[in-house]
Amino acid sequence: MPPSDDPAPGRPLRRRLCWFALAGFVGFAFDAGVLTILVNLGLDARLGRLASFACAVVVTWLINRAFTFGDRIGPNIVTEFARYLSASTLAALVNLCAFMGLVTLGGPFAHWPVLAVALATGLSMSLNFWSYLRLVFAPRPPERGGPA
């Protein structure tokens, strides 16, 4: 078996990236779907995106926790989710600011806000993967045995 591409052994990097991409695709579908529903109900796209983005964060955390980084999950789910949210803050800011800017600029993004969602999501993906790999689901040091 070839050595893992992952600097922290466990699952091969290629497998992590595939699951991460799938989680992102499903998250995007939730994000875009909820946004579309809310905009069609008359909610401003900027406010609707806040709600749709929150839904996408929970969905992607569940998928990433189970499949992308399942070999690294910790026993305390609440602490882990708090780390996930904390590590996602910068990427979320990049994502949301890009979306808000594009929709505010108008043009096709004002008429089809899902295009702005796609662009903003693309910008934040690399930052998300790195932070999840290195900060949220970082390999845990082996537990030490009892006293020597």
Disulfide bonds with the S-S distance in Angstrom:
none
